[in-house]
């Protein structure tokens, strides 16, 4: 809940809403359930972590919101509208493993791509867009990497580059798939600082995350997913043994690191 909403006693408006979203796909002769009848509502100013075991549908959930994978049924609304009418208010950060990092381009070029959506097809970036890119590079702590080829980046630098590109889109809703995967301590702190600043600005952030031990330092709410939504809400009321067992199975020793890898 945002500060203004808390002061008035009213709930913050819904920013993202999923109702009975289902996603299946074929694997050989079998039908695989990626998401089943998933309901989830996010409100303005929340920083929500999506957790669950490997293959539980975390990344699929974000892709379904962005229309990147087809769904069998259900509805997704963003700011009370469909994606087509809300697209400029939403930024999506994919996993770094889904990108060709050998492509010959610089960090600045990648971050500049975040400004293209507001420019349109035929306009070239100008001084205003360059200022946005510079601000994003500074916020991610990588202004010194601006002219470096992306093939020369470390894991943490790649993630910060993607974070900067997302910032350059200047959205109200951030959907980020594993922004902390493969980062060093310095990059983890830098990215966490960016997310905290965005939250203080009233932005809404959703991150797919895999480490339960660091979740409380980053997020204020959590959604546990294992094909279906297991539970969602404040961390202290959601990450309880019953819900963790339903999401991950096994004993409490299995929950400390969660899935630890890609979906």
C-alpha positions as CSV (number, residue, x, y, z in Angstrom):
1,X,0.0,0.0,0.0
2,X,1.3,3.5,-0.8
3,X,1.7,6.2,1.8
4,X,-1.1,8.3,0.3
5,X,-3.5,5.3,0.3
6,X,-2.5,4.4,3.9
7,X,-3.2,8.0,5.0
8,X,-6.6,8.0,3.5
9,X,-7.4,4.4,4.7
10,X,-8.2,3.4,1.1
11,X,-6.6,0.5,-0.8
12,X,-4.1,1.5,-3.5
13,X,-5.5,1.0,-7.0
14,X,-4.9,-2.3,-8.8
15,X,-2.0,-2.1,-11.2
16,X,-1.9,-5.7,-12.4
17,X,-4.6,-8.2,-12.2
18,X,-4.7,-11.8,-13.4
19,X,-7.9,-13.8,-13.3
20,X,-7.9,-17.6,-13.9
21,X,-4.9,-17.4,-16.2
22,X,-4.0,-20.8,-17.7
23,X,-1.1,-21.7,-19.9
24,X,-0.4,-25.2,-21.3
25,X,2.1,-26.3,-23.9
26,X,3.0,-29.6,-25.7
27,X,6.1,-31.5,-24.9
28,X,6.3,-34.5,-27.2
29,X,3.0,-36.3,-26.8
30,X,2.3,-34.8,-23.4
31,X,0.5,-31.6,-22.3
32,X,2.5,-29.7,-19.7
33,X,0.7,-27.4,-17.3
34,X,2.8,-24.2,-17.0
35,X,0.1,-22.1,-15.2
36,X,-3.3,-23.3,-14.0
37,X,-6.2,-20.9,-13.1
38,X,-3.9,-18.3,-11.5
39,X,-5.3,-15.3,-9.8
40,X,-3.1,-12.5,-8.6
41,X,-3.6,-8.7,-7.9
42,X,-0.8,-6.2,-7.4
43,X,-1.4,-2.7,-6.2
44,X,0.5,0.6,-6.7
45,X,3.8,0.9,-4.8
46,X,4.3,-2.8,-4.0
47,X,7.6,-4.7,-4.5
48,X,6.5,-8.3,-5.0
49,X,8.7,-11.3,-5.3
50,X,7.5,-14.3,-7.3
51,X,8.9,-17.5,-5.8
52,X,8.6,-21.2,-6.5
53,X,10.6,-24.3,-7.5
54,X,12.2,-24.7,-10.9
55,X,9.5,-25.1,-13.6
56,X,6.7,-23.8,-11.5
57,X,5.6,-21.1,-13.9
58,X,7.3,-18.0,-12.5
59,X,8.8,-16.8,-15.8
60,X,5.7,-17.9,-17.6
61,X,3.5,-15.7,-15.4
62,X,5.5,-12.6,-16.4
63,X,5.5,-13.6,-20.1
64,X,1.7,-14.2,-20.0
65,X,1.2,-10.7,-18.6
66,X,3.3,-9.3,-21.4
67,X,1.5,-11.4,-24.1
68,X,4.8,-13.2,-25.0
69,X,3.2,-16.6,-24.6
70,X,-0.4,-17.6,-25.5
71,X,-2.8,-18.5,-22.7
72,X,-5.7,-20.9,-22.9
73,X,-8.0,-18.9,-20.7
74,X,-8.2,-16.1,-18.3
75,X,-7.8,-12.3,-18.3
76,X,-5.0,-9.9,-17.6
77,X,-5.5,-6.3,-17.0
78,X,-2.9,-3.5,-16.4
79,X,-4.0,-0.3,-14.8
80,X,-7.6,-1.4,-15.5
81,X,-7.0,-1.8,-19.2
82,X,-5.7,-4.5,-21.6
83,X,-2.0,-4.7,-22.5
84,X,-2.4,-2.9,-25.9
85,X,-3.7,0.3,-24.1
86,X,-1.2,0.1,-21.2
87,X,2.0,-1.1,-23.0
88,X,4.0,2.2,-22.5
89,X,3.4,2.0,-18.7
90,X,5.0,-1.4,-18.4
91,X,8.6,-2.6,-18.8
92,X,9.7,-6.2,-19.0
93,X,13.2,-7.4,-18.2
94,X,13.9,-10.9,-19.4
95,X,16.5,-13.3,-18.1
96,X,20.0,-12.5,-19.3
97,X,20.4,-16.1,-20.5
98,X,17.7,-15.4,-23.2
99,X,19.9,-12.7,-24.9
100,X,22.8,-13.1,-27.4
101,X,25.6,-11.3,-25.6
102,X,28.0,-11.8,-28.5
103,X,26.1,-9.3,-30.6
104,X,28.4,-6.4,-31.4
105,X,26.8,-3.5,-29.5
106,X,27.6,-1.3,-26.5
107,X,26.0,-0.9,-23.1
108,X,24.8,2.5,-24.1
109,X,23.1,1.1,-27.2
110,X,21.3,-1.5,-25.2
111,X,20.1,1.0,-22.6
112,X,19.0,3.4,-25.4
113,X,16.7,0.7,-26.6
114,X,14.6,1.4,-23.6
115,X,13.7,4.9,-25.0
116,X,12.5,3.5,-28.4
117,X,8.9,2.7,-27.3
118,X,8.1,6.3,-26.5
119,X,9.9,7.6,-29.6
120,X,8.0,5.6,-32.2
121,X,9.5,3.9,-35.3
122,X,10.7,6.9,-37.3
123,X,12.1,9.3,-34.8
124,X,15.8,9.2,-33.8
125,X,16.9,9.6,-30.2
126,X,17.8,13.2,-29.3
127,X,19.2,15.1,-26.4
128,X,16.2,14.3,-24.2
129,X,16.6,10.5,-24.8
130,X,20.4,10.7,-24.2
131,X,19.7,12.4,-20.9
132,X,17.3,9.6,-19.9
133,X,20.0,7.0,-20.8
134,X,22.7,8.8,-18.8
135,X,20.4,9.0,-15.8
136,X,19.6,5.2,-16.1
137,X,23.3,4.3,-16.4
138,X,24.1,6.4,-13.4
139,X,21.2,4.9,-11.3
140,X,22.5,1.3,-12.2
141,X,26.0,2.3,-11.2
142,X,27.5,1.7,-14.7
143,X,28.2,5.0,-16.4
144,X,31.8,3.9,-16.8
145,X,30.7,0.9,-18.9
146,X,28.6,3.0,-21.4
147,X,31.0,2.4,-24.4
148,X,31.9,-1.2,-23.5
149,X,30.9,-4.0,-25.8
150,X,28.3,-6.2,-24.1
151,X,30.3,-9.3,-24.9
152,X,32.9,-8.1,-22.3
153,X,30.5,-7.8,-19.4
154,X,30.5,-9.9,-16.3
155,X,27.3,-11.5,-15.0
156,X,26.5,-8.7,-12.6
157,X,27.3,-6.0,-15.3
158,X,24.9,-7.7,-17.7
159,X,22.1,-7.6,-15.1
160,X,22.8,-3.9,-14.4
161,X,22.7,-3.1,-18.1
162,X,19.3,-4.7,-18.3
163,X,18.1,-2.9,-15.2
164,X,19.3,0.4,-16.8
165,X,17.5,-0.4,-20.0
166,X,14.3,-1.0,-18.0
167,X,14.8,2.3,-16.2
168,X,15.1,4.1,-19.5
169,X,11.6,3.0,-20.4
170,X,10.3,5.1,-17.5
171,X,7.4,2.8,-16.8
172,X,5.0,2.7,-13.8
173,X,5.1,-1.2,-13.6
174,X,8.4,-3.1,-13.7
175,X,8.3,-6.9,-14.5
176,X,11.8,-8.3,-13.9
177,X,12.8,-11.9,-14.4
178,X,15.6,-13.0,-12.1
179,X,17.4,-9.6,-11.8
180,X,19.7,-11.0,-9.1
181,X,20.7,-14.2,-10.9
182,X,24.5,-14.6,-11.3
183,X,25.4,-11.2,-9.7
184,X,28.3,-10.4,-7.3
185,X,27.7,-8.7,-4.0
186,X,28.3,-5.2,-5.4
187,X,25.8,-5.7,-8.2
188,X,23.3,-7.2,-5.8
189,X,23.5,-4.1,-3.6
190,X,23.3,-1.8,-6.6
191,X,20.2,-3.5,-8.0
192,X,18.5,-3.7,-4.6
193,X,19.2,0.1,-4.2
194,X,17.5,0.8,-7.6
195,X,14.4,-1.3,-6.6
196,X,14.2,0.5,-3.2
197,X,14.3,3.9,-4.9
198,X,11.6,2.9,-7.4
199,X,9.4,1.7,-4.6
200,X,9.9,5.0,-2.8
201,X,8.8,6.8,-6.0
202,X,5.5,4.8,-5.9
203,X,6.4,2.5,-8.7
204,X,5.2,-1.1,-8.7
205,X,7.8,-3.8,-9.2
206,X,7.5,-7.6,-9.7
207,X,10.6,-9.7,-9.6
208,X,11.1,-13.4,-10.1
209,X,13.4,-14.4,-7.4
210,X,14.9,-17.7,-6.1
211,X,16.6,-17.0,-2.8
212,X,14.3,-17.1,0.2
213,X,17.2,-16.0,2.5
214,X,17.5,-12.6,0.7
215,X,13.8,-12.0,0.0
216,X,13.0,-10.0,3.1
217,X,15.8,-7.5,2.3
218,X,14.4,-6.8,-1.1
219,X,10.6,-7.3,-1.2
220,X,7.6,-6.4,1.0
221,X,5.2,-8.9,-0.4
222,X,5.5,-12.4,-2.0
223,X,3.6,-14.7,-4.3
224,X,4.4,-18.4,-4.0
225,X,3.7,-20.2,-7.3
226,X,3.8,-23.9,-8.2
227,X,1.8,-24.0,-11.5
228,X,-1.0,-22.6,-9.4
229,X,-0.9,-19.7,-7.0
230,X,-0.1,-21.2,-3.6
231,X,-0.3,-18.1,-1.5
232,X,0.3,-14.3,-1.8
233,X,0.6,-11.5,0.7
234,X,3.0,-9.9,3.2
235,X,6.1,-12.0,3.7
236,X,5.7,-12.8,7.4
237,X,2.2,-14.1,6.8
238,X,2.9,-15.9,3.5
239,X,6.3,-17.7,4.0
240,X,4.9,-20.0,6.6
241,X,5.7,-23.8,6.7
242,X,2.4,-24.8,5.4
243,X,2.7,-22.6,2.3
244,X,6.4,-23.4,1.7
245,X,5.6,-27.1,1.9
246,X,2.8,-26.8,-0.6
247,X,5.1,-24.9,-3.0
248,X,8.4,-26.7,-2.6
249,X,7.6,-30.0,-0.8
250,X,10.3,-31.6,1.4
251,X,11.6,-30.3,4.7
252,X,12.5,-26.8,5.9
253,X,16.1,-27.5,4.9
254,X,15.0,-27.6,1.2
255,X,13.5,-24.1,1.4
256,X,16.6,-22.1,2.3
257,X,17.8,-21.6,-1.2
258,X,14.5,-22.3,-3.0
259,X,15.0,-23.3,-6.7
260,X,18.5,-21.9,-7.1
261,X,18.3,-21.8,-10.9
262,X,16.4,-20.9,-14.1
263,X,12.9,-21.9,-14.8
